């Protein structure tokens, strides 16, 4: 499996997080299903954007060393961000080749295309001859005639055809460059992925992934040059994820809506961000807002509270919230239902990794256990095997999705909210003692409108929880 990774010239943002996480889930699920997965995610560390960043960040320094500093700095930031999300960045889980390490193999690949007549030299540049590509446009489902009609040749380009693309670009003064049979220069963008994927995975491999915006021209050009050289089919399956927007707009620093992974993790744990991603099928576009993140946080904590209750009951600790003893389902039936939900989880994931539906299975396990009266000593012993089974399955399914369900009590309740609710409970108790039941009901309703549910225990005490 080969995935187009980052171009390392800036802080990693949530668009990078979605892409890396989606393919990590695919990798995890394939391993869960019994496949041996060789996973490659490349790094573009030779690029115009990196050069421009180096000029701005390290003014006056040698450009070659400045480019390396920029690439190293932001690759380190990318690794740190992915590790904070629990996404693998190093072998043996992930092979991560850099473009700069493959220059020699790229020049060999390019020479092979020239020798076959599929590419040509124009001065010190080398272009792929699009007329030599079989079925060009088959991935993006575009007509070659229409593409040619809309294509333009940029100034200083010596292309034969407007759709021909650069395999090797001649050196510019002061910019990083390497020797080649065609003179000093650096590779075009498209060639790096064909070379790295074929070198590590072979001429034919199973899955190629990337963003929807890479279908044309990047992935289309990868296919053209790889198949022209080898005469073999390139990747068997293509996985493209939808793009991410911020409040309906494309993310850009100029718009003030550039959200980094660090920004997110300062407010939420990594599982909440993953819940946000999982709630949309990977092929679809996804729109980020802080309001949506709050909604996903509440949904996520619904599961967390169930898991924490099981953990607390196991340790004879007070529960986070009391579960009503209305469940009349036998434990054996609950276990059978958990097995059915786990099977449905797999069915949903088998159907093009449909994570929104897969999540319903995890919520379903929580829901069927809601009425088990495990907060009393006798009943806890009676039903605890079932609760353990539910917890084990939720954690196992979560692990497939890269969810860790951290037991962090400090994230549960805002101290100001706790103080406010405690005050309202005290007022309600005073109203009940005074037999002012209208006021007591009014306080209960007021809290419920704010998402707080009050529950009166058998011993006359009042507990509360957030509405799930």
C-alpha positions, -999 to 999 in steps of 0.1 A, spaced: 0 0 0 15 33 -11 1 67 1 11 102 -10 25 118 21 33 154 31 53 181 14 72 194 44 72 232 44 48 242 72 31 231 104 9 200 100 -28 209 99 -60 189 104 -61 181 66 -28 163 71 -43 146 101 -74 134 82 -53 119 54 -28 102 77 -55 89 100 -78 75 72 -50 54 58 -39 43 92 -74 30 98 -73 12 64 -39 -3 74 -52 -14 108 -83 -30 95 -65 -49 68 -41 -63 95 -71 -71 117 -86 -91 87 -54 -112 85 -35 -94 57 2 -87 59 5 -50 50 36 -33 36 28 3 41 47 32 23 40 69 29 64 91 10 78 125 20 83 153 -6 114 172 7 123 187 -27 98 213 -39 92 249 -49 72 256 -17 101 243 4 126 265 -15 104 295 -10 100 289 27 138 285 30 143 319 14 119 335 38 129 317 70 167 316 65 174 348 47 211 353 38 220 316 44 231 292 17 199 281 1 208 244 -1 214 241 36 183 263 43 161 240 23 173 210 43 167 229 75 131 236 65 124 200 54 139 186 86 121 210 108 86 204 94 91 167 89 99 165 126 68 185 133 47 161 112 62 131 130 55 147 164 19 155 154 12 119 141 27 103 171 5 125 193 -24 110 174 -12 75 178 -4 71 141 27 51 132 56 70 116 85 46 115 94 10 106 84 -17 108 48 -3 107 56 24 81 82 28 54 88 65 48 111 73 18 122 108 11 123 122 -25 159 135 -19 171 100 -12 158 87 -46 173 112 -71 197 86 -86 169 61 -91 147 88 -106 173 96 -132 175 59 -141 137 57 -144 137 88 -166 164 75 -189 144 43 -193 114 64 -205 136 84 -229 151 51 -243 116 37 -249 105 69 -267 80 78 -240 99 109 -229 121 135 -247 147 160 -238 141 197 -245 172 216 -237 182 205 -202 145 196 -193 129 162 -199 92 158 -206 69 128 -207 52 124 -241 15 122 -233 8 106 -267 27 75 -255 4 69 -226 -23 43 -230 -58 53 -220 -46 86 -204 -75 100 -183 -88 65 -172 -84 73 -135 -100 108 -137 -125 97 -164 -115 126 -186 -113 128 -224 -78 134 -238 -92 157 -265 -110 179 -239 -79 180 -217 -58 190 -246 -82 217 -256 -81 233 -221 -43 229 -216 -18 257 -219 19 259 -223 37 280 -197 64 305 -208 99 290 -212 85 255 -217 95 236 -248 67 210 -247 55 192 -278 21 189 -263 4 211 -237 -3 180 -215 32 168 -215 47 171 -180 82 176 -166 102 146 -155 134 166 -150 137 204 -146 170 222 -153 187 239 -124 180 274 -114 208 296 -100 213 289 -63 186 263 -59 193 227 -49 202 206 -79 217 171 -87 237 157 -116 219 138 -144 225 126 -180 206 158 -189 226 183 -169 221 197 -134 185 199 -121 159 183 -100 130 159 -106 95 168 -114 69 162 -88 51 133 -104 81 111 -110 90 107 -73 59 86 -64 62 62 -94 99 56 -86 95 51 -48 64 29 -50 79 6 -77 113 4 -59 97 -6 -26 66 -24 -36 74 -36 -72 60 -26 -106 25 -39 -96 11 -34 -61 -23 -35 -44 -34 -1 -31 -25 35 -39 -40 63 -17 -41 100 -16 -65 130 -15 -92 136 -41 -73 166 -54 -44 143 -65 -64 123 -90 -56 147 -117 -29 154 -127 -7 137 -101 -20 102 -100 -30 102 -137 6 111 -145 20 84 -121 0 58 -140 11 71 -174 49 71 -167 49 39 -147 29 18 -172 49 33 -201 81 21 -186 71 -14 -173 42 -23 -197 24 -36 -166 -7 -23 -147 3 1 -119 -19 0 -87 -49 -24 -85 -70 -2 -63 -71 35 -57 -84 51 -25 -90 88 -25 -103 107 5 -125 138 3 -111 172 11 -115 192 44 -129 227 47 -132 251 77 -167 265 82 -173 259 45 -141 276 33 -108 262 20 -82 264 48 -57 292 43 -36 313 66 -47 344 46 -83 337 57 -73 332 93 -88 297 94 -56 276 94 -61 250 121 -30 229 131 -30 196 148 -15 213 179 -44 237 180 -68 208 182 -49 188 208 -47 218 231 -85 215 235 -94 179 229 -78 145 233 -68 127 201 -98 104 202 -122 133 199 -105 144 167 -106 109 154 -143 107 162 -148 138 141 -131 121 111 -148 87 116 -183 103 115 -179 110 78 -172 83 52 -136 89 40 -145 95 3 -169 124 13 -158 160 20 -157 170 56 -163 205 71 -146 214 104 -160 238 130 -154 241 167 -192 236 173 -190 202 155 -160 193 176 -181 199 207 -208 176 194 -183 149 186 -168 153 221 -202 147 237 -208 116 215 -173 103 224 -178 108 261 -210 88 260 -189 58 253 -162 69 277 -187 71 306 -199 36 300 -163 23 299 -154 43 330 -185 30 349 -174 -6 342 -139 3 354 -153 20 386 -176 -8 394 -148 -33 391 -129 -12 417 -159 -7 439 -158 31 433 -188 54 429 -202 55 394 -200 86 372 -238 82 366 -264 57 377 -277 34 351 -315 27 354 -323 -10 361 -349 -13 333 -331 -38 312 -350 -71 312 -327 -88 286 -309 -119 298 -271 -118 299 -268 -145 273 -290 -126 250 -269 -94 255 -237 -113 247 -253 -127 215 -263 -91 206 -228 -79 212 -215 -106 189 -241 -96 162 -230 -59 165 -194 -68 162 -202 -88 130 -221 -57 117 -190 -36 125 -170 -58 102 -197 -58 75 -197 -20 75 -159 -18 74 -158 -44 46 -181 -20 26 -154 5 16 -144 13 52 -177 28 61 -167 42 95 -199 62 103 -219 30 103 -192 10 120 -194 35 149 -231 27 154 -220 -8 164 -199 6 193 -227 29 204 -251 -1 201 -230 -21 226 -233 7 251 -270 11 245 -280 -26 251 -260 -25 284 -276 7 297 -302 -11 318 -279 -36 335 -281 -28 373 -244 -31 380 -243 -4 406 -254 -27 434 -230 -52 449 -253 -83 443 -263 -73 408 -227 -63 399 -215 -98 406 -244 -113 388 -239 -93 356 -202 -84 356 -192 -110 331 -215 -94 306 -203 -59 314 -167 -71 310 -176 -87 276 -191 -54 265 -161 -34 276 -136 -58 260 -155 -56 226 -157 -18 227 -120 -15 234 -111 -41 207 -133 -24 180 -119 10 191 -83 -3 187 -91 -12 150 -100 24 146 -70 37 164 -90 48 195 -74 44 228 -102 55 252 -79 71 278 -92 70 313 -86 107 322 -109 118 349 -98 155 346 -115 158 311 -149 149 323 -164 180 339 -157 217 339 -153 228 376 -176 258 369 -203 235 356 -199 212 386 -202 241 410 -233 254 392 -250 220 392 -242 214 428 -258 247 437 -289 239 418 -292 204 434 -289 221 468 -317 245 459 -339 217 447 -333 197 479 -344 227 499 -375 231 477 -384 194 482 -380 197 520 -403 227 519 -427 206 497 -424 232 469 -424 205 443 -432 230 415 -399 247 421 -381 214 424 -395 203 390 -386 237 376 -350 233 386 -348 197 371 -363 211 339 -339 240 338 -309 217 342 -322 193 316 -324 221 291 -287 227 297 -280 190 290 -278 179 327 -299 149 339 -307 146 376 -312 111 391 -326 104 426 -311 73 443 -329 49 466 -312 63 496 -326 98 489 -295 113 473 -294 131 440 -267 124 413 -263 140 379 -248 133 345 -247 149 312 -273 140 287 -260 113 263 
